[in-house]
């Protein structure tokens, strides 16, 4: 995977795009409840909890997590 498209400003950074839990769930073809359960169990993609309690995901974090779930089949 290429370097994530992030805006860098000194030591601070900002993800290129944030998506809601519903959008992340649709991308992963899971329910928002499944992502909520994964978050409670410290599984699944990295997420951010905003001051109002809303949960958002960086698109590159979701894609990176999904890529890490890839399993190569054994040779026959």
MIPALO-831665 format. One record per atom (N, C-alpha, C): residue in three letters; atom name; x, y, z. Coordinates in pm, whole numbers, plus 32768, in hexadecimal, padded with zeros to 4 digits. Layout:
N
node rest = ALA atom = CA c1 = X c2 = Y c3 = Z .
...
end
This chain:
76
node rest = UNK atom = N c1 = 8055 c2 = 7F8A c3 = 8000 .
node rest = UNK atom = CA c1 = 8000 c2 = 8000 c3 = 8000 .
node rest = UNK atom = C c1 = 8058 c2 = 807B c3 = 8000 .
node rest = UNK atom = N c1 = 8033 c2 = 80DE c3 = 7FB3 .
node rest = UNK atom = CA c1 = 807F c2 = 8159 c3 = 7FAB .
node rest = UNK atom = C c1 = 806E c2 = 81AB c3 = 802A .
node rest = UNK atom = N c1 = 80C6 c2 = 820C c3 = 803A .
node rest = UNK atom = CA c1 = 80BD c2 = 8268 c3 = 80AB .
node rest = UNK atom = C c1 = 8033 c2 = 82A7 c3 = 80AE .
node rest = UNK atom = N c1 = 7FEE c2 = 82A8 c3 = 8123 .
node rest = UNK atom = CA c1 = 7F68 c2 = 82E2 c3 = 812A .
node rest = UNK atom = C c1 = 7F6B c2 = 8376 c3 = 8103 .
node rest = UNK atom = N c1 = 7F00 c2 = 83A3 c3 = 80C7 .
node rest = UNK atom = CA c1 = 7EF3 c2 = 842E c3 = 809E .
node rest = UNK atom = C c1 = 7EC6 c2 = 847E c3 = 8117 .
node rest = UNK atom = N c1 = 7F26 c2 = 84B5 c3 = 8160 .
node rest = UNK atom = CA c1 = 7F08 c2 = 8505 c3 = 81D6 .
node rest = UNK atom = C c1 = 7F45 c2 = 858F c3 = 81C7 .
node rest = UNK atom = N c1 = 7F0A c2 = 85EE c3 = 820B .
node rest = UNK atom = CA c1 = 7F3F c2 = 8675 c3 = 820D .
node rest = UNK atom = C c1 = 7F9B c2 = 867E c3 = 8285 .
node rest = UNK atom = N c1 = 8017 c2 = 86A1 c3 = 826E .
node rest = UNK atom = CA c1 = 8078 c2 = 86AB c3 = 82DB .
node rest = UNK atom = C c1 = 8096 c2 = 873D c3 = 82F7 .
node rest = UNK atom = N c1 = 8099 c2 = 875F c3 = 8376 .
node rest = UNK atom = CA c1 = 80B9 c2 = 87E6 c3 = 83A1 .
node rest = UNK atom = C c1 = 8110 c2 = 87D9 c3 = 841C .
node rest = UNK atom = N c1 = 8194 c2 = 87D6 c3 = 840A .
node rest = UNK atom = CA c1 = 81EE c2 = 87C1 c3 = 847A .
node rest = UNK atom = C c1 = 81DB c2 = 8735 c3 = 84AF .
node rest = UNK atom = N c1 = 81BF c2 = 8727 c3 = 8531 .
node rest = UNK atom = CA c1 = 81AA c2 = 86A3 c3 = 856D .
node rest = UNK atom = C c1 = 8116 c2 = 867B c3 = 856E .
node rest = UNK atom = N c1 = 80BD c2 = 86D6 c3 = 8547 .
node rest = UNK atom = CA c1 = 802F c2 = 86B3 c3 = 8545 .
node rest = UNK atom = C c1 = 8009 c2 = 867F c3 = 84BB .
node rest = UNK atom = N c1 = 7FA1 c2 = 862F c3 = 84B7 .
node rest = UNK atom = CA c1 = 7F74 c2 = 85F6 c3 = 8438 .
node rest = UNK atom = C c1 = 7EDD c2 = 85ED c3 = 843A .
node rest = UNK atom = N c1 = 7EA6 c2 = 85E1 c3 = 83C5 .
node rest = UNK atom = CA c1 = 7E16 c2 = 85D7 c3 = 83B8 .
node rest = UNK atom = C c1 = 7DF7 c2 = 8571 c3 = 834B .
node rest = UNK atom = N c1 = 7DA1 c2 = 850F c3 = 8367 .
node rest = UNK atom = CA c1 = 7D7B c2 = 84B0 c3 = 82FF .
node rest = UNK atom = C c1 = 7D40 c2 = 84F8 c3 = 8286 .
node rest = UNK atom = N c1 = 7D4F c2 = 84BC c3 = 8212 .
node rest = UNK atom = CA c1 = 7D1E c2 = 84FB c3 = 8197 .
node rest = UNK atom = C c1 = 7C86 c2 = 8501 c3 = 8193 .
node rest = UNK atom = N c1 = 7C43 c2 = 849C c3 = 81C9 .
node rest = UNK atom = CA c1 = 7BB0 c2 = 8499 c3 = 81C7 .
node rest = UNK atom = C c1 = 7B7E c2 = 8449 c3 = 823D .
node rest = UNK atom = N c1 = 7B1A c2 = 847E c3 = 8283 .
node rest = UNK atom = CA c1 = 7AD9 c2 = 8437 c3 = 82F0 .
node rest = UNK atom = C c1 = 7A50 c2 = 8409 c3 = 82C2 .
node rest = UNK atom = N c1 = 7A2B c2 = 8391 c3 = 82EE .
node rest = UNK atom = CA c1 = 79A7 c2 = 835B c3 = 82CD .
node rest = UNK atom = C c1 = 7962 c2 = 8330 c3 = 834E .
node rest = UNK atom = N c1 = 78DF c2 = 832B c3 = 8349 .
node rest = UNK atom = CA c1 = 7890 c2 = 8303 c3 = 83BE .
node rest = UNK atom = C c1 = 7899 c2 = 826C c3 = 83D2 .
node rest = UNK atom = N c1 = 7868 c2 = 8240 c3 = 8444 .
node rest = UNK atom = CA c1 = 7863 c2 = 81AF c3 = 845D .
node rest = UNK atom = C c1 = 780A c2 = 816A c3 = 83F7 .
node rest = UNK atom = N c1 = 779B c2 = 81A8 c3 = 83D3 .
node rest = UNK atom = CA c1 = 7742 c2 = 816E c3 = 836D .
node rest = UNK atom = C c1 = 778A c2 = 815E c3 = 82E8 .
node rest = UNK atom = N c1 = 77D6 c2 = 81C4 c3 = 82C1 .
node rest = UNK atom = CA c1 = 7821 c2 = 81BE c3 = 8243 .
node rest = UNK atom = C c1 = 788F c2 = 8154 c3 = 8248 .
node rest = UNK atom = N c1 = 78D5 c2 = 814C c3 = 82B9 .
node rest = UNK atom = CA c1 = 793E c2 = 80E7 c3 = 82C8 .
node rest = UNK atom = C c1 = 7902 c2 = 805B c3 = 82C5 .
node rest = UNK atom = N c1 = 788F c2 = 804B c3 = 8305 .
node rest = UNK atom = CA c1 = 784C c2 = 7FC9 c3 = 8305 .
node rest = UNK atom = C c1 = 7823 c2 = 7FA2 c3 = 8277 .
node rest = UNK atom = N c1 = 77EF c2 = 7FFF c3 = 822B .
node rest = UNK atom = CA c1 = 77C7 c2 = 7FE2 c3 = 81A1 .
node rest = UNK atom = C c1 = 7842 c2 = 7FBC c3 = 814E .
node rest = UNK atom = N c1 = 78B1 c2 = 8001 c3 = 8161 .
node rest = UNK atom = CA c1 = 792D c2 = 7FE4 c3 = 811A .
node rest = UNK atom = C c1 = 795C c2 = 7F55 c3 = 8138 .
node rest = UNK atom = N c1 = 7950 c2 = 7F2C c3 = 81B6 .
node rest = UNK atom = CA c1 = 797C c2 = 7EA7 c3 = 81E1 .
node rest = UNK atom = C c1 = 790F c2 = 7E3C c3 = 81D1 .
node rest = UNK atom = N c1 = 7899 c2 = 7E66 c3 = 81A7 .
node rest = UNK atom = CA c1 = 7826 c2 = 7E0C c3 = 8197 .
node rest = UNK atom = C c1 = 7802 c2 = 7DC7 c3 = 8219 .
node rest = UNK atom = N c1 = 77FF c2 = 7E16 c3 = 8282 .
node rest = UNK atom = CA c1 = 77D6 c2 = 7DEA c3 = 8307 .
node rest = UNK atom = C c1 = 7770 c2 = 7E4E c3 = 833B .
node rest = UNK atom = N c1 = 7732 c2 = 7E2F c3 = 83AA .
node rest = UNK atom = CA c1 = 76D3 c2 = 7E8C c3 = 83E5 .
node rest = UNK atom = C c1 = 771C c2 = 7EEF c3 = 8440 .
node rest = UNK atom = N c1 = 76E1 c2 = 7F66 c3 = 8453 .
node rest = UNK atom = CA c1 = 771E c2 = 7FC4 c3 = 84B2 .
node rest = UNK atom = C c1 = 7729 c2 = 7F86 c3 = 853E .
node rest = UNK atom = N c1 = 76CA c2 = 7F31 c3 = 8562 .
node rest = UNK atom = CA c1 = 76D1 c2 = 7EEE c3 = 85E4 .
node rest = UNK atom = C c1 = 774A c2 = 7E94 c3 = 85F2 .
node rest = UNK atom = N c1 = 776E c2 = 7E52 c3 = 8583 .
node rest = UNK atom = CA c1 = 77E6 c2 = 7DFD c3 = 8585 .
node rest = UNK atom = C c1 = 7861 c2 = 7E52 c3 = 859F .
node rest = UNK atom = N c1 = 786B c2 = 7EC6 c3 = 855D .
node rest = UNK atom = CA c1 = 78DE c2 = 7F1E c3 = 8574 .
node rest = UNK atom = C c1 = 78DE c2 = 7F52 c3 = 8604 .
node rest = UNK atom = N c1 = 7869 c2 = 7F6E c3 = 863B .
node rest = UNK atom = CA c1 = 7860 c2 = 7F9A c3 = 86C6 .
node rest = UNK atom = C c1 = 7890 c2 = 7F2C c3 = 8724 .
node rest = UNK atom = N c1 = 7866 c2 = 7EAF c3 = 8707 .
node rest = UNK atom = CA c1 = 7894 c2 = 7E3E c3 = 8759 .
node rest = UNK atom = C c1 = 792B c2 = 7E2D c3 = 874F .
node rest = UNK atom = N c1 = 7960 c2 = 7E36 c3 = 86D5 .
node rest = UNK atom = CA c1 = 79F1 c2 = 7E2B c3 = 86C2 .
node rest = UNK atom = C c1 = 7A3A c2 = 7E97 c3 = 8712 .
node rest = UNK atom = N c1 = 7A06 c2 = 7F11 c3 = 870D .
node rest = UNK atom = CA c1 = 7A45 c2 = 7F7F c3 = 8757 .
node rest = UNK atom = C c1 = 7A46 c2 = 7F63 c3 = 87ED .
node rest = UNK atom = N c1 = 79D7 c2 = 7F2F c3 = 8821 .
node rest = UNK atom = CA c1 = 79CE c2 = 7F10 c3 = 88B0 .
node rest = UNK atom = C c1 = 7A30 c2 = 7EA2 c3 = 88D7 .
node rest = UNK atom = N c1 = 7A4E c2 = 7E48 c3 = 8878 .
node rest = UNK atom = CA c1 = 7AAB c2 = 7DDA c3 = 8891 .
node rest = UNK atom = C c1 = 7B3A c2 = 7DFC c3 = 8868 .
node rest = UNK atom = N c1 = 7B50 c2 = 7E79 c3 = 883E .
node rest = UNK atom = CA c1 = 7BD4 c2 = 7EA7 c3 = 880E .
node rest = UNK atom = C c1 = 7C01 c2 = 7E58 c3 = 8794 .
node rest = UNK atom = N c1 = 7BA1 c2 = 7E38 c3 = 873D .
node rest = UNK atom = CA c1 = 7BBC c2 = 7DF6 c3 = 86BE .
node rest = UNK atom = C c1 = 7B96 c2 = 7E56 c3 = 864F .
node rest = UNK atom = N c1 = 7BAF c2 = 7E2F c3 = 85D5 .
node rest = UNK atom = CA c1 = 7B84 c2 = 7E7F c3 = 8563 .
node rest = UNK atom = C c1 = 7BDF c2 = 7EF4 c3 = 8547 .
node rest = UNK atom = N c1 = 7BB4 c2 = 7F49 c3 = 84EA .
node rest = UNK atom = CA c1 = 7C08 c2 = 7FB9 c3 = 84C1 .
node rest = UNK atom = C c1 = 7C13 c2 = 8024 c3 = 852E .
node rest = UNK atom = N c1 = 7C7E c2 = 8070 c3 = 8527 .
node rest = UNK atom = CA c1 = 7C93 c2 = 80E1 c3 = 8580 .
node rest = UNK atom = C c1 = 7C23 c2 = 8146 c3 = 856A .
node rest = UNK atom = N c1 = 7BF3 c2 = 8183 c3 = 85D5 .
node rest = UNK atom = CA c1 = 7B89 c2 = 81E7 c3 = 85C9 .
node rest = UNK atom = C c1 = 7BA8 c2 = 825D c3 = 8623 .
node rest = UNK atom = N c1 = 7B5E c2 = 82C8 c3 = 860E .
node rest = UNK atom = CA c1 = 7B6B c2 = 8342 c3 = 865E .
node rest = UNK atom = C c1 = 7AE4 c2 = 835F c3 = 869E .
node rest = UNK atom = N c1 = 7AE8 c2 = 8383 c3 = 871E .
node rest = UNK atom = CA c1 = 7A6C c2 = 83AD c3 = 8762 .
node rest = UNK atom = C c1 = 7A75 c2 = 8444 c3 = 8772 .
node rest = UNK atom = N c1 = 7A15 c2 = 848A c3 = 8738 .
node rest = UNK atom = CA c1 = 7A14 c2 = 851B c3 = 873D .
node rest = UNK atom = C c1 = 79D9 c2 = 854C c3 = 87C0 .
node rest = UNK atom = N c1 = 79E7 c2 = 85CC c3 = 87DB .
node rest = UNK atom = CA c1 = 79BB c2 = 8604 c3 = 885B .
node rest = UNK atom = C c1 = 7927 c2 = 85EB c3 = 8877 .
node rest = UNK atom = N c1 = 78D7 c2 = 85E7 c3 = 880F .
node rest = UNK atom = CA c1 = 7847 c2 = 85D0 c3 = 8822 .
node rest = UNK atom = C c1 = 7825 c2 = 853B c3 = 882B .
node rest = UNK atom = N c1 = 788B c2 = 84E4 c3 = 8828 .
node rest = UNK atom = CA c1 = 7876 c2 = 8454 c3 = 8832 .
node rest = UNK atom = C c1 = 786A c2 = 840E c3 = 87AC .
node rest = UNK atom = N c1 = 7863 c2 = 845B c3 = 8741 .
node rest = UNK atom = CA c1 = 785A c2 = 841E c3 = 86BC .
node rest = UNK atom = C c1 = 78DB c2 = 83D2 c3 = 869C .
node rest = UNK atom = N c1 = 78CB c2 = 8360 c3 = 865A .
node rest = UNK atom = CA c1 = 793E c2 = 830E c3 = 8633 .
node rest = UNK atom = C c1 = 7953 c2 = 831F c3 = 859D .
node rest = UNK atom = N c1 = 79D0 c2 = 8339 c3 = 8577 .
node rest = UNK atom = CA c1 = 79F3 c2 = 8345 c3 = 84EA .
node rest = UNK atom = C c1 = 7A71 c2 = 82F2 c3 = 84CF .
node rest = UNK atom = N c1 = 7A82 c2 = 82CF c3 = 8452 .
node rest = UNK atom = CA c1 = 7AF4 c2 = 827F c3 = 8426 .
node rest = UNK atom = C c1 = 7B3B c2 = 82C8 c3 = 83B6 .
node rest = UNK atom = N c1 = 7BBF c2 = 82BE c3 = 83B2 .
node rest = UNK atom = CA c1 = 7C0B c2 = 82F0 c3 = 8340 .
node rest = UNK atom = C c1 = 7C07 c2 = 8284 c3 = 82D3 .
node rest = UNK atom = N c1 = 7BE9 c2 = 82AD c3 = 8259 .
node rest = UNK atom = CA c1 = 7BDD c2 = 824E c3 = 81EB .
node rest = UNK atom = C c1 = 7C5B c2 = 81F9 c3 = 81E0 .
node rest = UNK atom = N c1 = 7CD1 c2 = 8237 c3 = 81EC .
node rest = UNK atom = CA c1 = 7D4D c2 = 81EA c3 = 81DF .
node rest = UNK atom = C c1 = 7D5F c2 = 8185 c3 = 8250 .
node rest = UNK atom = N c1 = 7D2C c2 = 81A2 c3 = 82C8 .
node rest = UNK atom = CA c1 = 7D34 c2 = 8141 c3 = 8336 .
node rest = UNK atom = C c1 = 7CDC c2 = 80C7 c3 = 831B .
node rest = UNK atom = N c1 = 7C65 c2 = 80DF c3 = 82E6 .
node rest = UNK atom = CA c1 = 7C0A c2 = 8070 c3 = 82C7 .
node rest = UNK atom = C c1 = 7C47 c2 = 8019 c3 = 8259 .
node rest = UNK atom = N c1 = 7C7D c2 = 8059 c3 = 81F1 .
node rest = UNK atom = CA c1 = 7CBA c2 = 800F c3 = 8183 .
node rest = UNK atom = C c1 = 7D34 c2 = 7FC1 c3 = 81B3 .
node rest = UNK atom = N c1 = 7D85 c2 = 7FFE c3 = 8209 .
node rest = UNK atom = CA c1 = 7DFC c2 = 7FBA c3 = 823F .
node rest = UNK atom = C c1 = 7DD4 c2 = 7F42 c3 = 8295 .
node rest = UNK atom = N c1 = 7D6E c2 = 7F53 c3 = 82E8 .
node rest = UNK atom = CA c1 = 7D40 c2 = 7EE5 c3 = 833D .
node rest = UNK atom = C c1 = 7D0D c2 = 7E72 c3 = 82E7 .
node rest = UNK atom = N c1 = 7CBE c2 = 7E94 c3 = 8281 .
node rest = UNK atom = CA c1 = 7C88 c2 = 7E2D c3 = 8229 .
node rest = UNK atom = C c1 = 7CF9 c2 = 7DE2 c3 = 81E2 .
node rest = UNK atom = N c1 = 7D5D c2 = 7E29 c3 = 81B6 .
node rest = UNK atom = CA c1 = 7DD0 c2 = 7DEC c3 = 8173 .
node rest = UNK atom = C c1 = 7E19 c2 = 7D8B c3 = 81D2 .
node rest = UNK atom = N c1 = 7E20 c2 = 7DAE c3 = 8252 .
node rest = UNK atom = CA c1 = 7E62 c2 = 7D58 c3 = 82B5 .
node rest = UNK atom = C c1 = 7E14 c2 = 7CD8 c3 = 82CF .
node rest = UNK atom = N c1 = 7D93 c2 = 7CD5 c3 = 82A9 .
node rest = UNK atom = CA c1 = 7D41 c2 = 7C5D c3 = 82BE .
node rest = UNK atom = C c1 = 7D51 c2 = 7BF8 c3 = 824C .
node rest = UNK atom = N c1 = 7D9E c2 = 7C1C c3 = 81E8 .
node rest = UNK atom = CA c1 = 7DAF c2 = 7BC7 c3 = 8172 .
node rest = UNK atom = C c1 = 7DF5 c2 = 7B45 c3 = 8197 .
node rest = UNK atom = N c1 = 7DC0 c2 = 7AD6 c3 = 8169 .
node rest = UNK atom = CA c1 = 7DF9 c2 = 7A53 c3 = 8184 .
node rest = UNK atom = C c1 = 7E1E c2 = 7A12 c3 = 80FF .
node rest = UNK atom = N c1 = 7E9A c2 = 79EC c3 = 80F1 .
node rest = UNK atom = CA c1 = 7EC6 c2 = 79A9 c3 = 8077 .
node rest = UNK atom = C c1 = 7EB0 c2 = 7913 c3 = 8088 .
node rest = UNK atom = N c1 = 7E6D c2 = 78D4 c3 = 8029 .
node rest = UNK atom = CA c1 = 7E56 c2 = 7844 c3 = 8032 .
node rest = UNK atom = C c1 = 7ED8 c2 = 77F7 c3 = 8023 .
node rest = UNK atom = N c1 = 7EDC c2 = 7784 c3 = 8060 .
node rest = UNK atom = CA c1 = 7F52 c2 = 772D c3 = 8054 .
node rest = UNK atom = C c1 = 7F53 c2 = 76EC c3 = 7FCB .
node rest = UNK atom = N c1 = 7FCB c2 = 76CC c3 = 7F9D .
node rest = UNK atom = CA c1 = 7FD8 c2 = 7684 c3 = 7F1D .
node rest = UNK atom = C c1 = 7FA2 c2 = 75F7 c3 = 7F2E .
node rest = UNK atom = N c1 = 7F66 c2 = 75C5 c3 = 7EC5 .
node rest = UNK atom = CA c1 = 7F28 c2 = 753F c3 = 7ECB .
node rest = UNK atom = C c1 = 7F8E c2 = 74D0 c3 = 7ED0 .
end
